[in-house]
Amino acid sequence: MVKRTSLEKAECPIARSLDALGDWWSLLIIRDAFLGIRRFSEFQKNIGLAKNILAVRLRALVEHDILKTVPASDGSAYREYVLTPKGRGVFPILVALRQWSEEYSGEPDGFDTLLVDRYKGRPVRKLELRSRDGRVLGNGDTEVRPNPKVRRRPRTENASLRA
């Protein structure tokens, strides 16, 4: 397997997030953890990922404190994977990806499942980015500015690509 370049020290917060979350397999593992899957064999069966790749992805998610291992809930010698608070923080990202896919997939009747409010049974409202005063913001309403709390680092040739 080709070794990826680490982005954990990148100045761009999006790049750092991608370093921690990994690739699509990692996001599918996290999705399944939200659905209650906890064991290696369950992840492997549900995602259909080769065991060696699954082992690498699970190890990376544990190293990034997105998942942690705990003793098996049935008292067996197995270990189970559960989301940490940092891992549970990925939920809005998964919802945003799901909603984006639902909107732009081209499926005329939608998908087989809906994300609904467990207590009301109604579909979840589309995520919106809002200003502190409650206004809905689009791309044209935002910009990236220097953080006054952070001491400036020398700019690199790729500085214009940072988000």
Contacts in CASP RR format, 6 or more apart in sequence:
PFRMAT RR
TARGET T0000
AUTHOR 0000-0000-0000
METHOD contacts of the structure
MODEL  1
MVKRTSLEKAECPIARSLDALGDWWSLLIIRDAFLGIRRFSEFQKNIGLA
KNILAVRLRALVEHDILKTVPASDGSAYREYVLTPKGRGVFPILVALRQW
SEEYSGEPDGFDTLLVDRYKGRPVRKLELRSRDGRVLGNGDTEVRPNPKV
RRRPRTENASLRA
1 53 0 8 1.000
1 56 0 8 1.000
6 19 0 8 1.000
7 15 0 8 1.000
7 16 0 8 1.000
7 18 0 8 1.000
7 19 0 8 1.000
8 16 0 8 1.000
8 19 0 8 1.000
8 20 0 8 1.000
10 16 0 8 1.000
10 19 0 8 1.000
11 153 0 8 1.000
11 159 0 8 1.000
11 162 0 8 1.000
12 161 0 8 1.000
12 162 0 8 1.000
12 163 0 8 1.000
13 163 0 8 1.000
14 163 0 8 1.000
15 162 0 8 1.000
15 163 0 8 1.000
20 64 0 8 1.000
20 66 0 8 1.000
21 27 0 8 1.000
21 30 0 8 1.000
21 64 0 8 1.000
21 66 0 8 1.000
21 90 0 8 1.000
21 93 0 8 1.000
22 57 0 8 1.000
22 60 0 8 1.000
23 57 0 8 1.000
25 47 0 8 1.000
25 49 0 8 1.000
25 53 0 8 1.000
25 54 0 8 1.000
25 57 0 8 1.000
26 57 0 8 1.000
26 60 0 8 1.000
26 61 0 8 1.000
27 90 0 8 1.000
27 94 0 8 1.000
27 97 0 8 1.000
28 47 0 8 1.000
28 49 0 8 1.000
29 43 0 8 1.000
29 47 0 8 1.000
29 54 0 8 1.000
29 57 0 8 1.000
29 58 0 8 1.000
29 61 0 8 1.000
29 67 0 8 1.000
30 61 0 8 1.000
30 66 0 8 1.000
30 67 0 8 1.000
30 83 0 8 1.000
30 87 0 8 1.000
30 90 0 8 1.000
30 94 0 8 1.000
31 94 0 8 1.000
32 42 0 8 1.000
32 43 0 8 1.000
32 46 0 8 1.000
32 47 0 8 1.000
33 67 0 8 1.000
33 81 0 8 1.000
33 82 0 8 1.000
33 83 0 8 1.000
33 87 0 8 1.000
34 83 0 8 1.000
34 91 0 8 1.000
34 94 0 8 1.000
37 43 0 8 1.000
37 46 0 8 1.000
38 73 0 8 1.000
38 80 0 8 1.000
38 81 0 8 1.000
38 82 0 8 1.000
39 72 0 8 1.000
39 78 0 8 1.000
39 80 0 8 1.000
39 81 0 8 1.000
40 51 0 8 1.000
40 54 0 8 1.000
40 55 0 8 1.000
40 58 0 8 1.000
40 81 0 8 1.000
43 49 0 8 1.000
43 54 0 8 1.000
43 58 0 8 1.000
43 81 0 8 1.000
44 51 0 8 1.000
44 54 0 8 1.000
47 54 0 8 1.000
49 57 0 8 1.000
58 67 0 8 1.000
58 81 0 8 1.000
61 67 0 8 1.000
61 81 0 8 1.000
62 68 0 8 1.000
62 69 0 8 1.000
62 81 0 8 1.000
64 86 0 8 1.000
65 84 0 8 1.000
65 86 0 8 1.000
65 87 0 8 1.000
66 83 0 8 1.000
66 84 0 8 1.000
66 86 0 8 1.000
66 87 0 8 1.000
66 90 0 8 1.000
67 81 0 8 1.000
67 82 0 8 1.000
67 83 0 8 1.000
67 84 0 8 1.000
67 87 0 8 1.000
68 81 0 8 1.000
68 82 0 8 1.000
68 84 0 8 1.000
69 79 0 8 1.000
69 80 0 8 1.000
69 81 0 8 1.000
69 82 0 8 1.000
70 79 0 8 1.000
70 80 0 8 1.000
70 81 0 8 1.000
70 82 0 8 1.000
71 79 0 8 1.000
71 80 0 8 1.000
72 78 0 8 1.000
72 79 0 8 1.000
72 80 0 8 1.000
73 80 0 8 1.000
83 90 0 8 1.000
92 127 0 8 1.000
95 115 0 8 1.000
95 124 0 8 1.000
95 127 0 8 1.000
96 127 0 8 1.000
98 115 0 8 1.000
99 115 0 8 1.000
99 126 0 8 1.000
99 127 0 8 1.000
101 111 0 8 1.000
102 110 0 8 1.000
102 111 0 8 1.000
103 126 0 8 1.000
105 111 0 8 1.000
114 123 0 8 1.000
115 123 0 8 1.000
115 124 0 8 1.000
116 122 0 8 1.000
116 123 0 8 1.000
116 124 0 8 1.000
117 123 0 8 1.000
117 124 0 8 1.000
128 136 0 8 1.000
129 136 0 8 1.000
129 137 0 8 1.000
129 138 0 8 1.000
129 142 0 8 1.000
130 136 0 8 1.000
130 137 0 8 1.000
131 137 0 8 1.000
131 141 0 8 1.000
135 141 0 8 1.000
144 162 0 8 1.000
144 163 0 8 1.000
146 152 0 8 1.000
END
